[in-house]
Amino acid sequence: MTAPEHMLSELLIVACSEVFRGNGEIVATGIGPIPRVAAGLAKLTHNPALMMTDGEAYLVEDPVPIGPRGYDDRKPAGYLPFSRYFDSAVWTGKRHAVVSPIQIDRFGQTNLSFIGGSFDKPKIQMLGARGFPGNSIHHINSMFVPAHSKRIFVPEVDSVSSVGYNPAKRLAGANFSGVDLRFIVTDLCVMDFGGPDHAIRLVSLHDGVTVDQVREATGFDVLIEGTPPVTATPTEEQLAIIAKLDPHNIRATVLKGNPPGKRA
């Protein structure tokens, strides 16, 4: 069966929605338009048990569309302000967040703080570690990278904002049992942490992408086992749900030029 016409942003939403498959009743946090719509798509298709917030103070029955909207479309299911979020979802491990770091190394350490220079005198200052340290040791995390390149996938991050799997970087006696990194979805492929010592491994290639393209865009060796399958493309049903969750087509602004999902 021929896949319906779709844009790359929509293929990535479907790929990101799959990271929540089988999660059960936990809070799904998609940071950014594509992960946010993906969490809603997951709840409305393969994982109805997912819990979602309105991005403010409430759990909601149905995913809230992104972009300008009224408040009469929100169906509150519970009160979850920021002050209660950590006790209810973060420290208890009842959360799966999809985040977008500025650097990722082979074992999943990430950087959100700065690039180049030193901690005292960075070349480029970013957001800082934010909640990454605590999130990375308490609940499930996946990652979304809209522009797969050697600037993002690096041999060593400039600053460690969240914990990865590298045994050489772990302090003796510290508790890393809560570290649970699942998937990385990029504009080229899907990866996981199924390699030796949980190193990054290629899972699937997006339609029209080659193994060599992934290798050339990654700053370390990616484990590749056999012939990677092609990432699943959106169905008509999924495209219709995506359109309802993103009525203003904000997804089209995430990727430069918003290219087609099937590349030449």
Order of alpha helices (4+ residues) and beta strands (2+ residues): alpha-beta-alpha-beta-beta-beta-alpha-beta-beta-beta-beta-beta-alpha-beta-beta-beta-beta-alpha-alpha
